[in-house]
Amino acid sequence: MKAAIIGGTGYGAIELIRLIHNHPFLEVGSVISNSQAGHNFSESYPHLTEIINQPLESFDLDRLTEQNDIVFLATPSGVSSKMAPQLVDKGIKVIDLSGDFRLRSQSEYETWYKHTAPEKHYLSKAVYGLSEIYAEEIKGASFIANPGCYPTATTLGLIPILKANLADKKSVIIDAKSGVSGAGRGLSLTTHYAEINENIKAYKLGAHQHIPEIEQVLKDETGSLITISFSTHLVPMNRGIMITAYVNLTGNVSTNEVNELYREFYKNHPFVRIRPEGIYPATKEVQGSNYCDIGLHVDPRTNRLTIVSVIDNLVKGAAGQAIQNANLMNDWDVRTGLNSIPMYP
């Protein structure tokens, strides 16, 4: 299948290209970048010289849908809301990596994202693409809203304990840290080398646009309205997300029992790995891979569970999960094209 990528010069797009290049059933089709149209792709990414030798194209709806079978939108929020409906109406499969179609409420979207919301029809048509949780809904779907990076690590870490009714749903606290690539390729003072090197910053406290997305998923999965405390930090590394979540337990359970609960919950999902008791994951240990690694610790003194969940924000948090969803949509083995082991060190 020919896979088009819109937003072709960003980090999400280049990661899609890397993964599609090694996928047996997908090949890179049109790569769309209105700002760089006419330039060869390797001018923006010289490491692809002699690998991807094709010009970047401007957006042409008819040509795009005639020449490709599936479209990945790796555009900023506020752009996909205008392009995706045109593609959906053309009947082509669409996977949107932006945040434009993740929230079902138009008012919530406009409050958190500060853009005009997409039409309700398209919000209801989009299937939320958290692969391990909504695999059945994703199969056969034609329009996927790919989850955010923070929500992927967070919800995969929290859902098993909350669904088991073993945690106080009013006690959810999430400390989240991301590498700089999560901010995109655009230049800003926040990600300037001298500002972020040897530094760590808290940002968007209580105001991050991923908060309503996380709460929406947790409500869907538990049937309860869950209001989270969510703090995000930028750390001086290229890739990776670590979330450390804390929940108060409602009964007496051991770390071993919680580990077994998580292992059973994810036993049919090869990209979620539960660490043995006493061993906790690090971002380096999932770098370049589609894995989400989870470590768990019950503190009997406080009767509180600590959950450590790590992903590569550009893979499981973006392009890798998008490929995983494409596999599900086309009834391919979920691991197809995603079997590479993490890069280390």
Secondary structure, 3 states (H helix, E strand, C coil): CEEEEECCCCHHHHHHHHHHHCCCCCEEEEEECHHHCCCEHHHHCHHHCCCCCCECECCCHHHHHHHCCEEEECCCCCCHHHHHHHHHHCCCEEEECCCCCCCCCHHHHHHHHCCCCCCHHHHHHCEECCCCCCHHHHCCCCEEECCCHHHHHHHHHHHHHHHCCCECCCCCEEEEEECHHHHCCCCCCCCCHHHHCCCCEEECCCCCCCHHHHHHHHHHHHCCCCCCEEEEEECCCCCCEEEEEEEEECCCCCHHHHHHHHHHHCCCCCCEEECCCCCCCCHHHHCCCCCEEEEEEEECCCCEEEEEEEECCCHHHHHHHHHHHHHHHCCCCCCCCCCCCCCCC
